[in-house]
Amino acid sequence: MKIKVKKIDEKLAENFSKIKLNGIAEIIYGDNVIKRRNKWTRYFMSSIIVFIANRNPISYQNGCDYCNKYALGMSKQLTARIGTNTTTPTTPDMSDLVNKVDVAPDSITRRLIKEPDYTLYIAEFVFTWDAGTLPDIYEGATAEGDIDGRVGEFGVYLTTDNDSWSSGLLNPNRGSCIGCSSSSMYQIPLGGASQRLASRIASADDAFDAFEFYGSIDPLTFKWRFQVAIVWKSISDVQ
């Protein structure tokens, strides 16, 4: 019996009719590794749609006809935070963590990845807090600088659209100028652009078990991946 094997480009053509967006979070502390999916906010979803539909969002602002102009991406204000809330589920209109520990990561790394058959594209972000950066977080904490509770939420912050547009908006040209002056323009094709919560992974969503963390002695790594994948007919979920 002869079996015809289709060329890979023919096979891909049959399945390139549907894509899937995923956010994968990985939390590393001590010997523990947690890998789960995140939940999205409306601001992140709005930003993707606006980026695609925009045409000419910004021309001149602040009388800046002959100044330096820069095009910004959503990672302009990229950062991450941890939080101690363990009871509030994620909702699309969240613009911040519930109980945020407002300590920035010591380092942030951005990386682009793609599969050779064009079926998976990934933007990877790695946030690292060195030992001694975060406070000790544990139940019953009383020492100065320590926080009573457990780590229960992680958030990724991006420069996003404010999602103030109404459904049915025709020919969108949404745009913002961030930190613009008479000599420089920093443009981004998003309306009301500002730093907002784009992605949250929370124990209240059953994404992971809240945990105590001793930042005075341990580092913490939070890895977040935004994935765009082809949905194959034989695969129900893409890791």
C-alpha positions in Angstrom: 0.0 0.0 0.0 1.3 3.4 -1.0 0.9 6.3 1.4 1.2 9.8 0.0 3.1 12.2 2.2 2.2 15.9 1.7 4.9 18.5 1.6 5.2 20.5 4.8 4.2 23.8 3.1 1.0 22.1 1.8 0.3 20.8 5.3 0.8 24.2 6.8 -1.4 25.8 4.3 -4.3 23.6 5.3 -3.9 24.6 9.0 -3.0 28.2 8.9 -6.7 29.3 9.2 -6.7 29.6 13.0 -4.2 30.9 15.6 -4.1 30.7 19.4 -2.8 33.3 21.8 -1.3 32.1 25.1 0.4 33.7 28.1 2.7 31.2 30.0 4.2 32.2 33.3 7.0 30.4 35.0 7.9 31.2 38.7 11.3 30.0 40.1 12.3 30.3 43.7 14.6 28.0 45.6 14.1 24.4 44.2 10.5 25.3 43.2 9.3 25.8 39.6 5.7 26.7 38.8 4.5 26.9 35.2 1.0 28.0 34.5 -1.2 30.1 32.1 -2.0 33.7 33.0 -5.2 35.7 32.6 -5.4 38.8 30.3 -6.7 42.3 30.9 -8.8 44.4 28.5 -5.9 46.8 28.0 -3.7 44.2 26.5 -6.4 42.8 24.2 -7.3 46.4 23.1 -3.7 47.2 22.4 -3.3 44.2 20.0 -6.4 45.1 18.1 -5.5 48.8 17.8 -1.9 48.0 16.7 -3.4 45.9 13.8 -6.1 48.3 12.7 -4.2 51.6 13.1 -3.0 53.4 10.0 -1.6 56.9 10.7 -2.1 57.5 14.4 0.2 60.5 15.0 1.6 63.3 12.8 2.8 66.3 14.9 2.3 67.3 18.5 3.6 70.1 20.7 4.7 72.1 17.6 7.4 69.5 17.0 7.9 69.9 13.2 11.7 69.4 13.1 12.6 67.4 16.2 13.8 63.9 16.8 11.1 61.3 16.5 11.0 57.9 18.0 8.5 55.0 17.6 7.8 53.1 20.8 6.6 49.6 21.4 4.5 48.1 24.2 7.7 47.2 26.1 8.6 50.9 26.6 7.4 50.8 30.2 7.9 47.0 30.6 8.2 45.7 34.2 6.8 43.2 36.6 5.7 43.1 40.2 4.6 40.5 42.8 1.7 40.8 45.2 0.3 39.3 48.3 -3.4 39.0 47.5 -4.7 35.4 47.6 -8.5 35.8 47.4 -9.3 38.1 44.4 -9.8 36.4 41.0 -8.5 38.2 37.9 -10.9 40.4 36.0 -10.4 42.0 32.5 -10.6 45.6 33.9 -7.7 45.2 36.4 -5.1 47.8 35.8 -2.9 46.9 38.7 -2.2 44.0 41.2 -4.5 44.0 44.3 -1.8 44.0 47.0 1.3 45.0 45.0 4.8 44.8 46.5 6.1 47.8 44.6 9.7 46.6 44.1 11.1 46.5 40.6 13.1 43.6 39.2 16.9 44.0 39.2 17.1 42.8 35.6 14.7 42.3 32.7 15.6 40.3 29.6 13.5 40.3 26.3 13.9 37.5 23.7 12.1 36.5 20.5 11.7 32.8 19.5 10.1 31.1 16.6 9.7 27.6 15.3 11.3 26.8 11.9 8.0 25.6 10.5 6.3 29.0 11.4 3.8 27.4 13.7 4.8 29.1 17.0 6.1 32.7 17.7 7.1 33.7 21.2 8.0 36.9 23.0 9.8 35.9 26.2 10.4 38.2 29.2 12.5 37.2 32.2 12.3 39.2 35.4 14.8 38.6 38.1 14.9 39.9 41.7 18.3 39.3 43.3 18.6 38.1 46.8 18.2 41.0 49.2 15.9 43.0 46.8 12.5 41.7 47.9 11.3 41.7 51.5 10.6 38.6 53.5 7.0 37.6 53.0 5.5 35.1 55.5 2.4 34.7 57.7 2.7 36.3 61.1 5.6 38.6 60.1 6.4 41.3 62.7 9.9 42.3 61.9 10.5 45.8 60.4 10.3 45.7 56.6 8.8 42.2 56.5 5.3 41.6 55.0 2.7 39.5 56.7 1.2 37.1 54.2 2.2 35.0 51.2 3.1 35.6 47.5 -0.2 35.2 45.7 0.0 37.2 42.5 2.4 38.2 39.7 1.8 40.9 37.1 3.4 42.0 33.8 3.1 45.7 33.0 3.3 47.1 29.5 2.5 50.3 27.7 -1.1 49.8 26.6 -4.1 51.4 25.0 -6.6 52.7 27.5 -9.5 50.8 25.8 -11.6 53.9 25.7 -12.9 53.4 22.1 -16.4 52.3 21.3 -17.3 49.2 19.4 -17.7 49.8 15.7 -15.0 52.6 15.6 -14.2 53.2 11.9 -10.8 53.9 10.5 -9.0 54.1 13.8 -6.0 56.4 14.2 -5.3 56.1 17.9 -2.0 57.4 19.1 -0.1 59.0 22.0 3.0 61.0 22.6 4.9 59.9 25.8 7.4 62.3 27.3 7.3 64.6 24.2 9.0 68.0 24.2 10.0 70.7 21.8 13.0 68.7 20.8 11.8 65.1 20.9 8.7 63.0 20.2 8.1 59.5 21.5 5.2 58.2 19.6 3.2 55.0 20.1 0.1 53.9 18.1 -2.1 53.4 21.2 -4.7 55.8 22.6 -4.2 57.1 26.2 -1.0 55.1 26.3 0.3 54.4 29.8 1.8 51.7 31.9 -0.9 49.2 32.9 -1.3 45.6 34.0 -1.4 43.4 30.9 -1.2 40.0 32.4 -1.8 38.5 35.8 -1.2 35.0 37.3 -2.8 34.6 40.6 -3.4 31.9 43.3 -7.0 33.1 43.5 -7.4 31.8 39.9 -6.0 28.4 41.0 -2.9 29.1 38.9 -0.6 28.2 41.8 -0.5 27.8 45.6 0.4 31.0 47.4 3.8 30.6 49.1 6.0 32.3 51.7 9.2 33.8 50.3 12.3 35.1 52.0 13.7 37.7 49.7 16.5 38.6 52.1 18.3 35.4 51.2 16.6 34.0 48.0 16.5 35.3 44.5 13.2 35.2 42.5 12.8 34.6 38.8 9.5 35.2 36.9 9.4 34.2 33.2 6.5 35.2 31.0 5.9 34.1 27.5 3.4 35.6 25.0 2.8 32.9 22.4 1.0 33.1 19.0 0.5 29.5 17.8 -1.1 27.7 14.9 -4.0 25.6 16.1 -3.6 22.2 14.5 -6.5 20.0 13.9 -4.9 17.2 16.0 -3.7 19.3 18.9 -6.1 20.8 21.4 -3.5 22.7 23.5 -0.1 24.3 22.7 2.5 24.3 25.5 
